[in-house]
Amino acid sequence: MAIYKTNRKSMDYRFTVTDKNDSDLIALKKIVRQHNKRVGNPYYYVPRLKVSLRARGNRKVHAINDGLRARAYDQQLPHKYASHFDVYVSEVHTPYTSQQLENICTRHTFRLMNYTKRINHK
């Protein structure tokens, strides 16, 4: 069962799950997969999306049991020790294709030409 929280600082945060097989998480992954299949139009840039799970739970006990220092898992808790997961959806920044760059340059060239025409007619 997904838990939706609204008091998060991150714009990418969606919800919290206790299991990787949660129905809301599976549905979200399916939606993102369908979105990413449609991405790739050469005339405008639509970013690809990715779903990330951040493991949450007790960190100190697991780090010590693994023979590490107590603060070893402060940044990334391994998924096998997680009591719950925060789900994030973020953009994957990919470089423009040559066709996209050509279209962007063409649009900017026309804007610049129109701007210079307006200046010259004054």
N, C-alpha and C positions, 0 to 999 in steps of 0.2 A: 504494500500500500504506500503510495507516494505521499509525502508530506510537503505541502506548498507553503513556503515562507515568503513574506513580502518585505521583511526588514533587512535585506542584504545590500551590501555596497556594490557588488558586481552586477553589471548589466547582463552578463552572460549566464548568471545563475538561473536555473529553472525550478528544480525541486530536489527533495532528499528521498532516497530509497534505502531500504534495509537489505535488499537482495538484488543481485544483478539480473535476475529473471523477472523483475517487476513488470506488470503489464503496461504501465505508463511509460516506462523506460523503453520497452520493446516497441511501443507505438511511436515514440519520439524518434528512435533510430530509423524506423521505417520511413517516416516523413522526411527526415534528413537525407536518407538514401535516395528517395524519389526526387527531392530538390536537386541533389547533386547530379542526377542523371540528366536533368534539363539544363544545367549550366553549360555554357560554352558558346553562346550566341556571339558571333564575331562583331556585332554592331554596338553592343553595350556590355559593360562589365558587371556581372553578377557574381559575387563571391561564393565559393564553395563553403559549406558548413561542416563542422565536426562536433561530435558529442564526446565530452570528456567526463570521466568519473574521478572524483577526488575522494580518497579514502579518509574516513574520520573515525576516531576512537582513541583508546588509550595507547599512548606512544611509548612512554617511559618503560613500562613493564616488558613490552615486547623487545625493545632495544637491548635492555639488560639481559634478557633471556637468550638473545642472539649473540651475546658476547661483545656488544658494542657499548659505547658510552651512552649515558642516559638521554642525552639530547640528540642522538643520531637520527631519529625519525621525526624531528621537528618540522621539516619541510615536506617530506613525502613519506607517508605511512604506506607500507606495502599492502596491497589489496587483501592478502590472505589474513591480515590482522584487523581488518576494518569491521566496526560494528554497524556502520551505515556509510552511505556514499552520497556526496553532493553531485548533482548532475549539472553540467554546464554545456551550452551550445555557443560556439564561437566561429568566427570567420577564419578560413584558411586563406592567407594572402598568397596568391600565385602570380607570377609575372604575366604581363600582357602578351598575347600572341601578336605576331607581326601584323595580322589583319586588324586587330583592335587598335594597335598603335597607329596604323595608317589612317583609320577612321577618326581617331582622336586628333591627329595632326591636321587632317582635312577640315574638321569642324573648327579648330582653332584658326586655321588659315582663313576660312571664310569669315569668321568673326573679326579677325584683324583687318581684312580687306574692307568689310562693311564699316568698321570704325574709321579707317583712314579716309574712305569716301565721304563720310559725314563731316569729318574735320576739314577736308579740302573744299567742300561746298559752302562752308560758312564764310 
